[in-house]
Amino acid sequence: MENNISILGAKKRIALIAHDNKKYDLMEWAKYNRHILAEHTVLATGTTGKLLEEKLGIDIVKLQSGPLGGDQQIGAKIAEGDIDFVIFFWDPLEPQPHDPDVKALLRIAVVWNIPMACNRASADFLFTSNLMDQEYPRILPNYNLYRERVLDSNVPKEDEANDIEPIPEVFLEG
């Protein structure tokens, strides 16, 4: 499979997300890294974004709260190429009502080769990388073959559709 290249600009579009039990950790980390965050475009899920904006005094693009669709909004922005970087302090010990959304977000970040940190240590390593303030040629898998695949194994062809037996009347009566 041939790859594509997407150039991440020197000014990154960074998504910040934190589960309730991890918001304090993210706020402390963000306060320490405020000078770096201020140089980039920062997006966040609802409550986290509001807290960050108040604490840091920088503009935050606020999406919905995670359980109300914010995690899915971040995932959609990743798929559309509108997010370059994710810092997601998720709580591995607390069940989340929107756990499928969380897993979908983590999955889509991997699909699109998005740098992602899930705790303070990994966020520190990513933020202190020499690549943080310069352009970066991110390698993207070429999904054209996947998009163009034919899914006809269980779908009747047009001329076969007429050969399908109708549902017997006995099953249609209420």
Secondary structure, DSSP 8 states (H G I E B T S, - for coil): --EEEEEE-SS-EEEEEE-GGGHHHHHHHHHHTHHHHTTSEEEE-HHHHHHHHHHH-S--EE---GGGTHHHHHHHHHHTT---EEEEE--TTS--TTHHHHHHHHHHHHHTT--EE-SHHHHHHHHTSGGGGS-EEEEEE--HHHHT----SSS--HHHHTTS----HHHH--
